[in-house]
Amino acid sequence: MTVDDVADAVAVRMERQRVLYEGGRRFAFLMEESVLRNGLGESDTQLEQLEHLLTIGSLPNVSLGVVPTRLSRSRMPVEGFWIYDRSQVNVELISGYLTLTQPSEVSTYADTFSMLADMAVYGVKARALIAASIDSLG
């Protein structure tokens, strides 16, 4: 029997996003340009997600960076990760979800985030990449 827990997963992710709108917290998000055009899901779903990025990226407590596609890169993560106050990293893998708290592991992810943040574009340039992805759906 196949378990369909998509609705539950969406509900959990929506609840996690609630903190974006609560005061006192700052967020820095990075994404690869390639994920803006990944082709997963229906175009209506992709459009909704891209428009959501534009909305979230305009919040005063959010920094949204897009790492443009480039040829010369020395390191590229293959998984999504979240850093919490440099004390914990959560890593989402195909096979599960890891929580890392060892300072050396957290530091490795913080260094990777910093390297990617230096390569990213922000503000008008990031919105232009997202808008171009939206336009490609039409």
Contacts in CASP RR format, 6 or more apart in sequence:
PFRMAT RR
TARGET T0000
AUTHOR 0000-0000-0000
METHOD contacts of the structure
MODEL  1
MTVDDVADAVAVRMERQRVLYEGGRRFAFLMEESVLRNGLGESDTQLEQL
EHLLTIGSLPNVSLGVVPTRLSRSRMPVEGFWIYDRSQVNVELISGYLTL
TQPSEVSTYADTFSMLADMAVYGVKARALIAASIDSLG
19 25 0 8 1.000
20 27 0 8 1.000
20 56 0 8 1.000
20 59 0 8 1.000
20 61 0 8 1.000
20 62 0 8 1.000
21 59 0 8 1.000
23 61 0 8 1.000
24 61 0 8 1.000
25 61 0 8 1.000
26 61 0 8 1.000
26 62 0 8 1.000
26 63 0 8 1.000
27 61 0 8 1.000
27 62 0 8 1.000
27 63 0 8 1.000
28 62 0 8 1.000
28 63 0 8 1.000
28 113 0 8 1.000
28 117 0 8 1.000
29 56 0 8 1.000
29 57 0 8 1.000
29 62 0 8 1.000
29 63 0 8 1.000
29 64 0 8 1.000
29 65 0 8 1.000
30 65 0 8 1.000
30 66 0 8 1.000
30 67 0 8 1.000
30 113 0 8 1.000
30 116 0 8 1.000
30 117 0 8 1.000
30 120 0 8 1.000
31 53 0 8 1.000
31 64 0 8 1.000
31 65 0 8 1.000
31 66 0 8 1.000
31 67 0 8 1.000
32 66 0 8 1.000
32 67 0 8 1.000
32 69 0 8 1.000
33 66 0 8 1.000
33 67 0 8 1.000
33 68 0 8 1.000
33 69 0 8 1.000
33 129 0 8 1.000
34 69 0 8 1.000
36 50 0 8 1.000
36 66 0 8 1.000
36 129 0 8 1.000
36 130 0 8 1.000
36 133 0 8 1.000
37 133 0 8 1.000
37 136 0 8 1.000
39 46 0 8 1.000
40 46 0 8 1.000
43 137 0 8 1.000
43 138 0 8 1.000
46 133 0 8 1.000
46 137 0 8 1.000
47 134 0 8 1.000
47 137 0 8 1.000
50 130 0 8 1.000
50 133 0 8 1.000
50 134 0 8 1.000
50 137 0 8 1.000
51 134 0 8 1.000
53 64 0 8 1.000
53 130 0 8 1.000
54 127 0 8 1.000
54 130 0 8 1.000
54 131 0 8 1.000
56 62 0 8 1.000
56 64 0 8 1.000
57 63 0 8 1.000
57 64 0 8 1.000
57 126 0 8 1.000
63 122 0 8 1.000
64 122 0 8 1.000
64 123 0 8 1.000
64 126 0 8 1.000
65 117 0 8 1.000
65 120 0 8 1.000
65 121 0 8 1.000
65 122 0 8 1.000
65 123 0 8 1.000
65 126 0 8 1.000
66 120 0 8 1.000
66 121 0 8 1.000
66 122 0 8 1.000
66 125 0 8 1.000
66 126 0 8 1.000
66 129 0 8 1.000
66 130 0 8 1.000
67 116 0 8 1.000
67 119 0 8 1.000
67 120 0 8 1.000
68 119 0 8 1.000
68 120 0 8 1.000
68 121 0 8 1.000
68 129 0 8 1.000
70 119 0 8 1.000
73 119 0 8 1.000
74 115 0 8 1.000
75 112 0 8 1.000
75 115 0 8 1.000
77 112 0 8 1.000
77 116 0 8 1.000
79 91 0 8 1.000
79 92 0 8 1.000
79 93 0 8 1.000
80 91 0 8 1.000
80 92 0 8 1.000
81 89 0 8 1.000
81 90 0 8 1.000
81 91 0 8 1.000
81 92 0 8 1.000
81 109 0 8 1.000
81 112 0 8 1.000
81 113 0 8 1.000
82 89 0 8 1.000
82 90 0 8 1.000
83 89 0 8 1.000
83 106 0 8 1.000
83 109 0 8 1.000
83 110 0 8 1.000
83 113 0 8 1.000
84 90 0 8 1.000
86 106 0 8 1.000
86 110 0 8 1.000
87 101 0 8 1.000
87 106 0 8 1.000
88 99 0 8 1.000
88 100 0 8 1.000
88 101 0 8 1.000
88 106 0 8 1.000
89 98 0 8 1.000
89 99 0 8 1.000
89 100 0 8 1.000
89 101 0 8 1.000
89 105 0 8 1.000
89 106 0 8 1.000
89 109 0 8 1.000
90 97 0 8 1.000
90 98 0 8 1.000
90 99 0 8 1.000
90 100 0 8 1.000
91 97 0 8 1.000
91 98 0 8 1.000
91 99 0 8 1.000
91 100 0 8 1.000
91 109 0 8 1.000
100 106 0 8 1.000
100 109 0 8 1.000
120 126 0 8 1.000
121 129 0 8 1.000
END
